Amino acid sequence: MSDTLALLGGSKVINFELNRYNSLGPEEVEAAKKVVESGNLSQFLGCWDPDFYGGPKVQEFEKNCREYFKVKHAITVNSWTSGLIAAIGAIGIEPGDEIIVSPWTMSASATAILHWNAIPVFADIEPNTYCIDPISIEKNISPYTKAIMAVDIFGQSANMEEINRIAKKYNLKVINDTAQAPGSLYKGKYTGTLGDIGGYSLNYHKHIHTGEGGILVTNDDELAERMQLIRNHAEAVVKDKGVTNLTNMVGYNFRLGEIECAIGIEQLKKLDSKIKSRIHAAERLRNGLKGLVGLKLPEIRPEATHVYYIFPMEIDEKVTGVGKHRIYEALVAEGVSDISLQYANLHLLPMYQKKIAYGSKGFPWTSDICKREVNYSRGICPIAEGLNDSTYLGYEMCVREFPDEHVDLVISAFQKVWNHLNLLK
Ligand SMILES: *Cc1c(COP(=O)(O)O)cnc(C)c1O
């Protein structure tokens, strides 16, 4: 291997494509085949009937999820975006109510709020875990705040003790977006099960998947029923089911199919081992990178575990003397893939900057359901903005398989770049 940086004409440390992460195996093939052979790809009916709850694989997968996550109710949905929408409708949100959410998350965490004509209010994130910051949550509470959307970002829980304390003090509901942290723990409980409602994504990019899909979890009987109704044409079911609270009983078709649930049953069995392999790779990466000056490695919250959907790092340019963009270029040239310089700053998306969502006239912000001017300006979330602008470097851990030899090559590439930082200035 040449010692000259690949960016400056030397040879690459990694000169082949790493395998794609694949959580599927023959068990999933067999399970899906059996469902196809049965001819029953979905048994749901959108009326009050035993089949309102779906077919055998839906029910079996939900039972297994209840047992795994140790919750009273697990409800499958056709995506986690659908799950977030069902959760927000279920808590009885009114048009114009405000929900406090992190800007450092996938866009659906916030659009799920808009889908009920409620108003996302962005709170900043904690500098070390990148989860929503309880101090910023409290600063953003207004007379119209009804809930907190706590996102368990990158693979570990938000500070649920503080968030639940604030929620209790101000009588707010808490929803956990745990799309990226299934199977991680917070004080011995599964992340996602500590608020009123939580849940997990089963899309292709996550730790375990069914192509598309999601799982809602709650210990509250009424919220569970309301989410089942929103999942499956609530408006056509409430009368026969004897449901009298009609708030937000506007249904969707968010039902997950039998094939996906059969695959989900097999995937859930593998979740612990899949997490273990991500943690193993992340710890090896951490050990290999820990001597590099000006490179901050991920911090794990006390009494929490991290399942590393992303391995977040930060570059301190004052120490390296080289900005993160230049270091990124050098790493990519060495063949390091799946790194990125940016995550999300949702408040800076055009929709929020221009305040145009439903229709062309600024609904809901310009309508009288919106009770005050909400600020989405650059500057409201300095931690999240600073990460994207100058320090953040993320390594996506659910994109490739990580045998030890490959982790070691990634470490070598980082070391090589760090050994030549002076040449990148
Ligand atoms: C993936 C993801 C979602 C959306 O999940 P889908 O199943 O793709 O709809 C929402 N929030 C976060 C934080 C995610 O990572």
The ligand as an SDF file (V2000), in Angstrom:
LIG
                    3D

 15 15  0  0  0  0  0  0  0  0999 V2000
  -36.5090    5.7170    9.0280 C   0  0  0  0  0  0  0  0  0  0  0  0
  -37.0260    6.7520    9.9390 C   0  0  0  0  0  0  0  0  0  0  0  0
  -38.3620    7.1850    9.9250 C   0  0  0  0  0  0  0  0  0  0  0  0
  -39.3580    6.7490    8.8880 C   0  0  0  0  0  0  0  0  0  0  0  0
  -39.5690    5.3770    8.8500 O   0  0  0  0  0  0  0  0  0  0  0  0
  -40.2340    4.7030    7.5430 P   0  0  0  0  0  0  0  0  0  0  0  0
  -40.4880    3.3070    7.9850 O   0  0  0  0  0  0  0  0  0  0  0  0
  -39.2610    4.8110    6.4400 O   0  0  0  0  0  0  0  0  0  0  0  0
  -41.4940    5.4420    7.2430 O   0  0  0  0  0  0  0  0  0  0  0  0
  -38.7610    8.1040   10.8680 C   0  0  0  0  0  0  0  0  0  0  0  0
  -37.9040    8.5920   11.7730 N   0  0  0  0  0  0  0  0  0  0  0  0
  -36.6150    8.2260   11.8110 C   0  0  0  0  0  0  0  0  0  0  0  0
  -35.7200    8.8060   12.8560 C   0  0  0  0  0  0  0  0  0  0  0  0
  -36.1240    7.3090   10.8810 C   0  0  0  0  0  0  0  0  0  0  0  0
  -34.8300    6.9730   10.9000 O   0  0  0  0  0  0  0  0  0  0  0  0
  1  2  1  0
  2  3  1  0
  2 14  2  0
  3  4  1  0
  3 10  2  0
  4  5  1  0
  5  6  1  0
  6  7  2  0
  6  8  1  0
  6  9  1  0
 10 11  1  0
 11 12  2  0
 12 13  1  0
 12 14  1  0
 14 15  1  0
M  END
$$$$
